[in-house]
Amino acid sequence: MWLFVILWTCVCTVQEVEDAQKIRRTVIDCFERACLPSVSEEEKKRILHFAIVGGGPTGVEFAAALHDFVSEDLVKLYPGIKDLVKITLLEAGDHILSM
């Protein structure tokens, strides 16, 4: 089963631990970029919009883990942009978590 995570700079698959580490670094990089004073509000929203493709158990769990990482850890470091973060879970089927 493949899980795709669409980030501002790349599309990542999650198959190995190294993939998860790359996604974590990329999410932090997105927060760093969004904090730059030269970045417009619209661009910040675009940078901080994370999309997970796959509404099965893995995608839903990953979306929840990303939400926890953002809301429990990153907001402490970047409190000024917490309201701009958006996590979208995409599923081609009719139901999330369909089996």
Gaussian input, Z-matrix of N, CA and C with variables (Angstrom, degrees):
# hf/3-21g

backbone

0 1
 N
 C     1     B1
 C     2     B2     1     A1
 N     3     B3     2     A2     1     D1
 C     4     B4     3     A3     2     D2
 C     5     B5     4     A4     3     D3
 N     6     B6     5     A5     4     D4
 C     7     B7     6     A6     5     D5
 C     8     B8     7     A7     6     D6
 N     9     B9     8     A8     7     D7
 C    10    B10     9     A9     8     D8
 C    11    B11    10    A10     9     D9
 N    12    B12    11    A11    10    D10
 C    13    B13    12    A12    11    D11
 C    14    B14    13    A13    12    D12
 N    15    B15    14    A14    13    D13
 C    16    B16    15    A15    14    D14
 C    17    B17    16    A16    15    D15
 N    18    B18    17    A17    16    D16
 C    19    B19    18    A18    17    D17
 C    20    B20    19    A19    18    D18
 N    21    B21    20    A20    19    D19
 C    22    B22    21    A21    20    D20
 C    23    B23    22    A22    21    D21
 N    24    B24    23    A23    22    D22
 C    25    B25    24    A24    23    D23
 C    26    B26    25    A25    24    D24
 N    27    B27    26    A26    25    D25
 C    28    B28    27    A27    26    D26
 C    29    B29    28    A28    27    D27
 N    30    B30    29    A29    28    D28
 C    31    B31    30    A30    29    D29
 C    32    B32    31    A31    30    D30
 N    33    B33    32    A32    31    D31
 C    34    B34    33    A33    32    D32
 C    35    B35    34    A34    33    D33
 N    36    B36    35    A35    34    D34
 C    37    B37    36    A36    35    D35
 C    38    B38    37    A37    36    D36
 N    39    B39    38    A38    37    D37
 C    40    B40    39    A39    38    D38
 C    41    B41    40    A40    39    D39
 N    42    B42    41    A41    40    D40
 C    43    B43    42    A42    41    D41
 C    44    B44    43    A43    42    D42
 N    45    B45    44    A44    43    D43
 C    46    B46    45    A45    44    D44
 C    47    B47    46    A46    45    D45
 N    48    B48    47    A47    46    D46
 C    49    B49    48    A48    47    D47
 C    50    B50    49    A49    48    D48
 N    51    B51    50    A50    49    D49
 C    52    B52    51    A51    50    D50
 C    53    B53    52    A52    51    D51
 N    54    B54    53    A53    52    D52
 C    55    B55    54    A54    53    D53
 C    56    B56    55    A55    54    D54
 N    57    B57    56    A56    55    D55
 C    58    B58    57    A57    56    D56
 C    59    B59    58    A58    57    D57
 N    60    B60    59    A59    58    D58
 C    61    B61    60    A60    59    D59
 C    62    B62    61    A61    60    D60
 N    63    B63    62    A62    61    D61
 C    64    B64    63    A63    62    D62
 C    65    B65    64    A64    63    D63
 N    66    B66    65    A65    64    D64
 C    67    B67    66    A66    65    D65
 C    68    B68    67    A67    66    D66
 N    69    B69    68    A68    67    D67
 C    70    B70    69    A69    68    D68
 C    71    B71    70    A70    69    D69
 N    72    B72    71    A71    70    D70
 C    73    B73    72    A72    71    D71
 C    74    B74    73    A73    72    D72
 N    75    B75    74    A74    73    D73
 C    76    B76    75    A75    74    D74
 C    77    B77    76    A76    75    D75
 N    78    B78    77    A77    76    D76
 C    79    B79    78    A78    77    D77
 C    80    B80    79    A79    78    D78
 N    81    B81    80    A80    79    D79
 C    82    B82    81    A81    80    D80
 C    83    B83    82    A82    81    D81
 N    84    B84    83    A83    82    D82
 C    85    B85    84    A84    83    D83
 C    86    B86    85    A85    84    D84
 N    87    B87    86    A86    85    D85
 C    88    B88    87    A87    86    D86
 C    89    B89    88    A88    87    D87
 N    90    B90    89    A89    88    D88
 C    91    B91    90    A90    89    D89
 C    92    B92    91    A91    90    D90
 N    93    B93    92    A92    91    D91
 C    94    B94    93    A93    92    D92
 C    95    B95    94    A94    93    D93
 N    96    B96    95    A95    94    D94
 C    97    B97    96    A96    95    D95
 C    98    B98    97    A97    96    D96
 N    99    B99    98    A98    97    D97
 C   100   B100    99    A99    98    D98
 C   101   B101   100   A100    99    D99
 N   102   B102   101   A101   100   D100
 C   103   B103   102   A102   101   D101
 C   104   B104   103   A103   102   D102
 N   105   B105   104   A104   103   D103
 C   106   B106   105   A105   104   D104
 C   107   B107   106   A106   105   D105
 N   108   B108   107   A107   106   D106
 C   109   B109   108   A108   107   D107
 C   110   B110   109   A109   108   D108
 N   111   B111   110   A110   109   D109
 C   112   B112   111   A111   110   D110
 C   113   B113   112   A112   111   D111
 N   114   B114   113   A113   112   D112
 C   115   B115   114   A114   113   D113
 C   116   B116   115   A115   114   D114
 N   117   B117   116   A116   115   D115
 C   118   B118   117   A117   116   D116
 C   119   B119   118   A118   117   D117
 N   120   B120   119   A119   118   D118
 C   121   B121   120   A120   119   D119
 C   122   B122   121   A121   120   D120
 N   123   B123   122   A122   121   D121
 C   124   B124   123   A123   122   D122
 C   125   B125   124   A124   123   D123
 N   126   B126   125   A125   124   D124
 C   127   B127   126   A126   125   D125
 C   128   B128   127   A127   126   D126
 N   129   B129   128   A128   127   D127
 C   130   B130   129   A129   128   D128
 C   131   B131   130   A130   129   D129
 N   132   B132   131   A131   130   D130
 C   133   B133   132   A132   131   D131
 C   134   B134   133   A133   132   D132
 N   135   B135   134   A134   133   D133
 C   136   B136   135   A135   134   D134
 C   137   B137   136   A136   135   D135
 N   138   B138   137   A137   136   D136
 C   139   B139   138   A138   137   D137
 C   140   B140   139   A139   138   D138
 N   141   B141   140   A140   139   D139
 C   142   B142   141   A141   140   D140
 C   143   B143   142   A142   141   D141
 N   144   B144   143   A143   142   D142
 C   145   B145   144   A144   143   D143
 C   146   B146   145   A145   144   D144
 N   147   B147   146   A146   145   D145
 C   148   B148   147   A147   146   D146
 C   149   B149   148   A148   147   D147
 N   150   B150   149   A149   148   D148
 C   151   B151   150   A150   149   D149
 C   152   B152   151   A151   150   D150
 N   153   B153   152   A152   151   D151
 C   154   B154   153   A153   152   D152
 C   155   B155   154   A154   153   D153
 N   156   B156   155   A155   154   D154
 C   157   B157   156   A156   155   D155
 C   158   B158   157   A157   156   D156
 N   159   B159   158   A158   157   D157
 C   160   B160   159   A159   158   D158
 C   161   B161   160   A160   159   D159
 N   162   B162   161   A161   160   D160
 C   163   B163   162   A162   161   D161
 C   164   B164   163   A163   162   D162
 N   165   B165   164   A164   163   D163
 C   166   B166   165   A165   164   D164
 C   167   B167   166   A166   165   D165
 N   168   B168   167   A167   166   D166
 C   169   B169   168   A168   167   D167
 C   170   B170   169   A169   168   D168
 N   171   B171   170   A170   169   D169
 C   172   B172   171   A171   170   D170
 C   173   B173   172   A172   171   D171
 N   174   B174   173   A173   172   D172
 C   175   B175   174   A174   173   D173
 C   176   B176   175   A175   174   D174
 N   177   B177   176   A176   175   D175
 C   178   B178   177   A177   176   D176
 C   179   B179   178   A178   177   D177
 N   180   B180   179   A179   178   D178
 C   181   B181   180   A180   179   D179
 C   182   B182   181   A181   180   D180
 N   183   B183   182   A182   181   D181
 C   184   B184   183   A183   182   D182
 C   185   B185   184   A184   183   D183
 N   186   B186   185   A185   184   D184
 C   187   B187   186   A186   185   D185
 C   188   B188   187   A187   186   D186
 N   189   B189   188   A188   187   D187
 C   190   B190   189   A189   188   D188
 C   191   B191   190   A190   189   D189
 N   192   B192   191   A191   190   D190
 C   193   B193   192   A192   191   D191
 C   194   B194   193   A193   192   D192
 N   195   B195   194   A194   193   D193
 C   196   B196   195   A195   194   D194
 C   197   B197   196   A196   195   D195
 N   198   B198   197   A197   196   D196
 C   199   B199   198   A198   197   D197
 C   200   B200   199   A199   198   D198
 N   201   B201   200   A200   199   D199
 C   202   B202   201   A201   200   D200
 C   203   B203   202   A202   201   D201
 N   204   B204   203   A203   202   D202
 C   205   B205   204   A204   203   D203
 C   206   B206   205   A205   204   D204
 N   207   B207   206   A206   205   D205
 C   208   B208   207   A207   206   D206
 C   209   B209   208   A208   207   D207
 N   210   B210   209   A209   208   D208
 C   211   B211   210   A210   209   D209
 C   212   B212   211   A211   210   D210
 N   213   B213   212   A212   211   D211
 C   214   B214   213   A213   212   D212
 C   215   B215   214   A214   213   D213
 N   216   B216   215   A215   214   D214
 C   217   B217   216   A216   215   D215
 C   218   B218   217   A217   216   D216
 N   219   B219   218   A218   217   D217
 C   220   B220   219   A219   218   D218
 C   221   B221   220   A220   219   D219
 N   222   B222   221   A221   220   D220
 C   223   B223   222   A222   221   D221
 C   224   B224   223   A223   222   D222
 N   225   B225   224   A224   223   D223
 C   226   B226   225   A225   224   D224
 C   227   B227   226   A226   225   D225
 N   228   B228   227   A227   226   D226
 C   229   B229   228   A228   227   D227
 C   230   B230   229   A229   228   D228
 N   231   B231   230   A230   229   D229
 C   232   B232   231   A231   230   D230
 C   233   B233   232   A232   231   D231
 N   234   B234   233   A233   232   D232
 C   235   B235   234   A234   233   D233
 C   236   B236   235   A235   234   D234
 N   237   B237   236   A236   235   D235
 C   238   B238   237   A237   236   D236
 C   239   B239   238   A238   237   D237
 N   240   B240   239   A239   238   D238
 C   241   B241   240   A240   239   D239
 C   242   B242   241   A241   240   D240
 N   243   B243   242   A242   241   D241
 C   244   B244   243   A243   242   D242
 C   245   B245   244   A244   243   D243
 N   246   B246   245   A245   244   D244
 C   247   B247   246   A246   245   D245
 C   248   B248   247   A247   246   D246
 N   249   B249   248   A248   247   D247
 C   250   B250   249   A249   248   D248
 C   251   B251   250   A250   249   D249
 N   252   B252   251   A251   250   D250
 C   253   B253   252   A252   251   D251
 C   254   B254   253   A253   252   D252
 N   255   B255   254   A254   253   D253
 C   256   B256   255   A255   254   D254
 C   257   B257   256   A256   255   D255
 N   258   B258   257   A257   256   D256
 C   259   B259   258   A258   257   D257
 C   260   B260   259   A259   258   D258
 N   261   B261   260   A260   259   D259
 C   262   B262   261   A261   260   D260
 C   263   B263   262   A262   261   D261
 N   264   B264   263   A263   262   D262
 C   265   B265   264   A264   263   D263
 C   266   B266   265   A265   264   D264
 N   267   B267   266   A266   265   D265
 C   268   B268   267   A267   266   D266
 C   269   B269   268   A268   267   D267
 N   270   B270   269   A269   268   D268
 C   271   B271   270   A270   269   D269
 C   272   B272   271   A271   270   D270
 N   273   B273   272   A272   271   D271
 C   274   B274   273   A273   272   D272
 C   275   B275   274   A274   273   D273
 N   276   B276   275   A275   274   D274
 C   277   B277   276   A276   275   D275
 C   278   B278   277   A277   276   D276
 N   279   B279   278   A278   277   D277
 C   280   B280   279   A279   278   D278
 C   281   B281   280   A280   279   D279
 N   282   B282   281   A281   280   D280
 C   283   B283   282   A282   281   D281
 C   284   B284   283   A283   282   D282
 N   285   B285   284   A284   283   D283
 C   286   B286   285   A285   284   D284
 C   287   B287   286   A286   285   D285
 N   288   B288   287   A287   286   D286
 C   289   B289   288   A288   287   D287
 C   290   B290   289   A289   288   D288
 N   291   B291   290   A290   289   D289
 C   292   B292   291   A291   290   D290
 C   293   B293   292   A292   291   D291
 N   294   B294   293   A293   292   D292
 C   295   B295   294   A294   293   D293
 C   296   B296   295   A295   294   D294

   B1=1.4430
   B2=1.5285
   B3=1.3105
   B4=1.4596
   B5=1.5117
   B6=1.3014
   B7=1.4583
   B8=1.5178
   B9=1.3078
   B10=1.4573
   B11=1.5115
   B12=1.3101
   B13=1.4568
   B14=1.5170
   B15=1.3230
   B16=1.4549
   B17=1.5205
   B18=1.3135
   B19=1.4531
   B20=1.5206
   B21=1.2910
   B22=1.4554
   B23=1.5189
   B24=1.2963
   B25=1.4605
   B26=1.5200
   B27=1.3359
   B28=1.4610
   B29=1.5255
   B30=1.3095
   B31=1.4573
   B32=1.5202
   B33=1.3160
   B34=1.4604
   B35=1.5237
   B36=1.3075
   B37=1.4588
   B38=1.5159
   B39=1.3128
   B40=1.4594
   B41=1.5228
   B42=1.3128
   B43=1.4536
   B44=1.5310
   B45=1.3190
   B46=1.4600
   B47=1.5239
   B48=1.3173
   B49=1.4647
   B50=1.5221
   B51=1.3208
   B52=1.4630
   B53=1.5290
   B54=1.3444
   B55=1.4642
   B56=1.5227
   B57=1.3149
   B58=1.4710
   B59=1.5230
   B60=1.3240
   B61=1.4623
   B62=1.5270
   B63=1.3259
   B64=1.4626
   B65=1.5272
   B66=1.3230
   B67=1.4637
   B68=1.5222
   B69=1.3205
   B70=1.4719
   B71=1.5288
   B72=1.3318
   B73=1.4677
   B74=1.5249
   B75=1.3279
   B76=1.4559
   B77=1.5217
   B78=1.3252
   B79=1.4715
   B80=1.5324
   B81=1.3132
   B82=1.4733
   B83=1.5257
   B84=1.3268
   B85=1.4716
   B86=1.5276
   B87=1.3193
   B88=1.4701
   B89=1.5233
   B90=1.3163
   B91=1.4632
   B92=1.5250
   B93=1.3205
   B94=1.4683
   B95=1.5273
   B96=1.3252
   B97=1.4720
   B98=1.5185
   B99=1.3202
   B100=1.4635
   B101=1.5327
   B102=1.3028
   B103=1.4711
   B104=1.5262
   B105=1.3036
   B106=1.4640
   B107=1.5320
   B108=1.3218
   B109=1.4713
   B110=1.5281
   B111=1.3106
   B112=1.4608
   B113=1.5350
   B114=1.3280
   B115=1.4586
   B116=1.5358
   B117=1.3333
   B118=1.4704
   B119=1.5259
   B120=1.3273
   B121=1.4646
   B122=1.5374
   B123=1.3022
   B124=1.4655
   B125=1.5264
   B126=1.3129
   B127=1.4568
   B128=1.5275
   B129=1.3302
   B130=1.4672
   B131=1.5176
   B132=1.3278
   B133=1.4708
   B134=1.5165
   B135=1.3222
   B136=1.4619
   B137=1.5277
   B138=1.3214
   B139=1.4649
   B140=1.5298
   B141=1.3199
   B142=1.4657
   B143=1.5223
   B144=1.3236
   B145=1.4624
   B146=1.5226
   B147=1.3145
   B148=1.4615
   B149=1.5267
   B150=1.3195
   B151=1.4599
   B152=1.5201
   B153=1.3149
   B154=1.4542
   B155=1.5284
   B156=1.3118
   B157=1.4571
   B158=1.5183
   B159=1.3113
   B160=1.4585
   B161=1.5095
   B162=1.3270
   B163=1.4625
   B164=1.5063
   B165=1.3303
   B166=1.4653
   B167=1.5256
   B168=1.3147
   B169=1.4628
   B170=1.5280
   B171=1.3396
   B172=1.4610
   B173=1.5191
   B174=1.3260
   B175=1.4628
   B176=1.5114
   B177=1.3299
   B178=1.4688
   B179=1.5213
   B180=1.3228
   B181=1.4671
   B182=1.5285
   B183=1.3461
   B184=1.4592
   B185=1.5241
   B186=1.3392
   B187=1.4664
   B188=1.5292
   B189=1.3291
   B190=1.4627
   B191=1.5305
   B192=1.3246
   B193=1.4669
   B194=1.5273
   B195=1.3331
   B196=1.4637
   B197=1.5179
   B198=1.3206
   B199=1.4741
   B200=1.5219
   B201=1.3254
   B202=1.4686
   B203=1.5230
   B204=1.3224
   B205=1.4611
   B206=1.5274
   B207=1.3303
   B208=1.4681
   B209=1.5248
   B210=1.3303
   B211=1.4731
   B212=1.5294
   B213=1.3182
   B214=1.4672
   B215=1.5303
   B216=1.3303
   B217=1.4634
   B218=1.5331
   B219=1.3207
   B220=1.4599
   B221=1.5228
   B222=1.3307
   B223=1.4775
   B224=1.5231
   B225=1.2927
   B226=1.4625
   B227=1.5285
   B228=1.3163
   B229=1.4600
   B230=1.5289
   B231=1.3376
   B232=1.4682
   B233=1.5325
   B234=1.3220
   B235=1.4741
   B236=1.5248
   B237=1.3066
   B238=1.4557
   B239=1.5140
   B240=1.3195
   B241=1.4715
   B242=1.5228
   B243=1.3139
   B244=1.4683
   B245=1.5206
   B246=1.3209
   B247=1.4657
   B248=1.5218
   B249=1.3110
   B250=1.4648
   B251=1.5256
   B252=1.3232
   B253=1.4624
   B254=1.5264
   B255=1.3268
   B256=1.4624
   B257=1.5160
   B258=1.3232
   B259=1.4599
   B260=1.5251
   B261=1.3272
   B262=1.4559
   B263=1.5183
   B264=1.3221
   B265=1.4594
   B266=1.5238
   B267=1.3360
   B268=1.4644
   B269=1.5183
   B270=1.3254
   B271=1.4562
   B272=1.5224
   B273=1.3270
   B274=1.4569
   B275=1.5307
   B276=1.3132
   B277=1.4585
   B278=1.5198
   B279=1.3138
   B280=1.4677
   B281=1.5238
   B282=1.3250
   B283=1.4573
   B284=1.5305
   B285=1.3030
   B286=1.4628
   B287=1.5241
   B288=1.3149
   B289=1.4541
   B290=1.5229
   B291=1.3270
   B292=1.4729
   B293=1.5220
   B294=1.3076
   B295=1.4582
   B296=1.5125
   A1=108.48
   A2=115.54
   A3=121.49
   A4=109.78
   A5=115.17
   A6=121.72
   A7=106.69
   A8=116.42
   A9=120.93
   A10=109.44
   A11=116.24
   A12=122.16
   A13=106.71
   A14=115.70
   A15=120.36
   A16=107.97
   A17=115.50
   A18=121.93
   A19=108.68
   A20=115.91
   A21=121.58
   A22=111.89
   A23=116.89
   A24=120.29
   A25=114.37
   A26=118.26
   A27=117.89
   A28=111.58
   A29=114.25
   A30=122.25
   A31=105.49
   A32=116.55
   A33=121.08
   A34=109.71
   A35=116.41
   A36=120.85
   A37=107.82
   A38=115.59
   A39=120.10
   A40=107.90
   A41=115.50
   A42=121.42
   A43=111.79
   A44=116.48
   A45=122.16
   A46=109.88
   A47=116.23
   A48=121.72
   A49=110.37
   A50=116.67
   A51=120.65
   A52=111.23
   A53=116.96
   A54=120.95
   A55=110.32
   A56=116.23
   A57=120.55
   A58=110.67
   A59=117.19
   A60=120.41
   A61=111.05
   A62=116.96
   A63=120.83
   A64=110.64
   A65=116.37
   A66=120.00
   A67=110.09
   A68=117.30
   A69=120.48
   A70=110.61
   A71=116.60
   A72=120.32
   A73=110.91
   A74=116.39
   A75=120.35
   A76=111.59
   A77=117.70
   A78=120.98
   A79=110.01
   A80=116.48
   A81=120.21
   A82=109.90
   A83=117.75
   A84=121.21
   A85=111.23
   A86=116.72
   A87=120.30
   A88=110.64
   A89=117.56
   A90=120.69
   A91=110.78
   A92=116.21
   A93=120.17
   A94=110.66
   A95=116.99
   A96=120.69
   A97=111.56
   A98=116.16
   A99=120.22
   A100=111.95
   A101=117.71
   A102=121.33
   A103=113.48
   A104=117.44
   A105=119.75
   A106=109.98
   A107=117.55
   A108=120.30
   A109=113.77
   A110=118.01
   A111=120.70
   A112=113.24
   A113=118.14
   A114=122.34
   A115=109.20
   A116=115.56
   A117=120.75
   A118=110.76
   A119=116.07
   A120=122.15
   A121=110.71
   A122=116.32
   A123=120.93
   A124=110.94
   A125=116.73
   A126=121.38
   A127=110.71
   A128=117.43
   A129=120.44
   A130=110.68
   A131=116.65
   A132=120.40
   A133=110.83
   A134=116.92
   A135=120.61
   A136=111.03
   A137=116.13
   A138=120.80
   A139=111.28
   A140=116.81
   A141=121.74
   A142=113.37
   A143=117.22
   A144=121.46
   A145=107.95
   A146=115.85
   A147=122.27
   A148=108.94
   A149=117.39
   A150=121.89
   A151=109.98
   A152=115.55
   A153=122.35
   A154=106.91
   A155=117.00
   A156=121.67
   A157=108.31
   A158=115.31
   A159=121.60
   A160=110.05
   A161=116.58
   A162=121.41
   A163=113.80
   A164=116.43
   A165=120.06
   A166=110.15
   A167=116.82
   A168=120.27
   A169=114.01
   A170=117.49
   A171=120.53
   A172=111.38
   A173=117.01
   A174=120.83
   A175=112.50
   A176=116.39
   A177=120.39
   A178=110.31
   A179=116.98
   A180=119.89
   A181=111.05
   A182=116.35
   A183=119.15
   A184=110.86
   A185=117.30
   A186=120.98
   A187=110.54
   A188=116.98
   A189=121.16
   A190=110.91
   A191=116.57
   A192=120.09
   A193=111.04
   A194=116.97
   A195=120.44
   A196=110.55
   A197=116.85
   A198=120.78
   A199=110.56
   A200=117.14
   A201=120.64
   A202=111.17
   A203=117.61
   A204=121.80
   A205=110.62
   A206=115.27
   A207=119.79
   A208=110.40
   A209=117.26
   A210=120.26
   A211=113.91
   A212=117.92
   A213=119.71
   A214=113.56
   A215=117.27
   A216=119.69
   A217=112.94
   A218=116.54
   A219=119.45
   A220=113.78
   A221=117.61
   A222=118.06
   A223=111.96
   A224=117.59
   A225=120.05
   A226=111.07
   A227=116.02
   A228=120.86
   A229=112.62
   A230=116.78
   A231=122.17
   A232=110.27
   A233=118.39
   A234=119.94
   A235=114.07
   A236=118.16
   A237=121.31
   A238=115.51
   A239=117.75
   A240=119.42
   A241=112.67
   A242=117.49
   A243=119.92
   A244=113.01
   A245=118.38
   A246=121.02
   A247=113.16
   A248=117.79
   A249=121.46
   A250=112.91
   A251=117.26
   A252=121.62
   A253=110.23
   A254=115.18
   A255=121.34
   A256=108.13
   A257=116.37
   A258=122.42
   A259=107.22
   A260=116.16
   A261=121.82
   A262=109.10
   A263=115.48
   A264=121.97
   A265=107.73
   A266=117.10
   A267=122.42
   A268=110.22
   A269=115.83
   A270=121.50
   A271=108.87
   A272=117.28
   A273=121.71
   A274=112.00
   A275=116.57
   A276=120.44
   A277=112.15
   A278=113.97
   A279=121.02
   A280=113.54
   A281=117.74
   A282=120.33
   A283=111.20
   A284=114.02
   A285=120.34
   A286=106.76
   A287=117.52
   A288=125.28
   A289=113.44
   A290=117.57
   A291=119.29
   A292=110.00
   A293=116.13
   A294=120.05
   A295=109.26
   D1=137.41
   D2=179.94
   D3=-106.95
   D4=142.50
   D5=173.12
   D6=-124.85
   D7=126.81
   D8=179.26
   D9=-108.98
   D10=135.86
   D11=175.57
   D12=-119.73
   D13=122.70
   D14=-178.67
   D15=-100.34
   D16=116.62
   D17=178.99
   D18=-113.94
   D19=169.71
   D20=-176.24
   D21=-53.41
   D22=-38.38
   D23=-173.32
   D24=-104.40
   D25=-12.19
   D26=-174.39
   D27=-162.83
   D28=167.51
   D29=168.77
   D30=-110.13
   D31=124.42
   D32=-175.62
   D33=-117.34
   D34=144.34
   D35=170.40
   D36=-103.55
   D37=154.04
   D38=-179.77
   D39=-116.18
   D40=100.67
   D41=178.21
   D42=-126.22
   D43=-29.80
   D44=-175.74
   D45=-130.38
   D46=166.27
   D47=177.65
   D48=-59.17
   D49=-38.16
   D50=179.88
   D51=-61.50
   D52=-33.80
   D53=177.37
   D54=-63.94
   D55=-43.58
   D56=179.18
   D57=-64.90
   D58=-39.29
   D59=177.75
   D60=-64.38
   D61=-39.39
   D62=177.79
   D63=-63.87
   D64=-41.74
   D65=178.68
   D66=-63.87
   D67=-43.28
   D68=178.99
   D69=-59.24
   D70=-46.04
   D71=179.12
   D72=-62.87
   D73=-40.58
   D74=-178.99
   D75=-67.30
   D76=-38.96
   D77=176.65
   D78=-61.80
   D79=-44.53
   D80=178.20
   D81=-63.25
   D82=-41.19
   D83=176.78
   D84=-60.06
   D85=-39.00
   D86=177.74
   D87=-61.61
   D88=-42.20
   D89=177.79
   D90=-65.05
   D91=-40.12
   D92=177.87
   D93=-61.50
   D94=-45.89
   D95=179.57
   D96=-63.47
   D97=-40.52
   D98=-178.31
   D99=-66.96
   D100=-21.20
   D101=179.52
   D102=-83.98
   D103=-10.23
   D104=-179.06
   D105=-64.05
   D106=136.23
   D107=-176.91
   D108=-65.17
   D109=-21.98
   D110=-178.17
   D111=-83.20
   D112=-4.69
   D113=-176.44
   D114=-89.61
   D115=128.14
   D116=-179.95
   D117=-71.38
   D118=163.92
   D119=179.19
   D120=-61.10
   D121=-41.27
   D122=179.16
   D123=-63.74
   D124=-42.33
   D125=178.72
   D126=-66.50
   D127=-38.14
   D128=176.96
   D129=-59.89
   D130=-43.84
   D131=178.93
   D132=-62.13
   D133=-39.26
   D134=179.05
   D135=-66.67
   D136=-42.99
   D137=-179.50
   D138=-64.89
   D139=-35.39
   D140=-174.96
   D141=-95.94
   D142=18.86
   D143=175.31
   D144=-100.71
   D145=114.20
   D146=-177.73
   D147=-108.32
   D148=130.96
   D149=-179.43
   D150=-118.54
   D151=130.63
   D152=176.70
   D153=-111.54
   D154=123.70
   D155=-179.02
   D156=-100.35
   D157=115.57
   D158=-179.35
   D159=126.48
   D160=106.19
   D161=-176.73
   D162=-95.96
   D163=21.87
   D164=175.21
   D165=-81.44
   D166=-173.17
   D167=-178.01
   D168=-55.61
   D169=-40.30
   D170=-179.08
   D171=-66.53
   D172=-45.46
   D173=179.76
   D174=-63.80
   D175=-43.03
   D176=179.84
   D177=-65.81
   D178=-42.75
   D179=179.01
   D180=-65.68
   D181=-39.38
   D182=178.32
   D183=-65.01
   D184=-42.53
   D185=178.72
   D186=-60.58
   D187=-40.89
   D188=178.40
   D189=-66.33
   D190=-41.58
   D191=178.85
   D192=-65.57
   D193=-39.99
   D194=176.76
   D195=-63.86
   D196=-42.69
   D197=177.33
   D198=-59.51
   D199=-45.57
   D200=179.04
   D201=-62.48
   D202=-43.35
   D203=179.36
   D204=-59.75
   D205=-44.08
   D206=-179.53
   D207=-69.12
   D208=-49.81
   D209=-171.76
   D210=-77.79
   D211=-23.46
   D212=-178.53
   D213=-102.11
   D214=-28.11
   D215=-175.06
   D216=-112.73
   D217=-55.54
   D218=-173.10
   D219=-70.25
   D220=-29.89
   D221=179.11
   D222=-66.24
   D223=-24.85
   D224=175.83
   D225=-68.49
   D226=-34.38
   D227=-179.70
   D228=-86.98
   D229=-28.06
   D230=-175.44
   D231=-132.05
   D232=62.70
   D233=-174.83
   D234=-65.81
   D235=-25.49
   D236=-176.51
   D237=-72.07
   D238=-14.29
   D239=-176.33
   D240=-121.27
   D241=11.60
   D242=-175.93
   D243=-61.40
   D244=-32.40
   D245=-178.35
   D246=-77.74
   D247=-6.93
   D248=-179.20
   D249=-93.01
   D250=-9.64
   D251=-176.66
   D252=-75.45
   D253=135.49
   D254=177.35
   D255=-136.92
   D256=129.91
   D257=177.32
   D258=-116.85
   D259=122.82
   D260=-178.02
   D261=-116.19
   D262=131.61
   D263=176.65
   D264=-107.17
   D265=118.42
   D266=-176.40
   D267=-105.38
   D268=133.68
   D269=178.26
   D270=-139.52
   D271=129.55
   D272=-178.40
   D273=-75.52
   D274=-26.29
   D275=-178.90
   D276=-80.00
   D277=-175.95
   D278=-177.69
   D279=-78.23
   D280=-23.90
   D281=-173.00
   D282=-132.98
   D283=146.20
   D284=169.57
   D285=-78.67
   D286=141.29
   D287=-178.30
   D288=65.22
   D289=25.46
   D290=177.68
   D291=-72.69
   D292=144.35
   D293=-179.01
   D294=-129.66

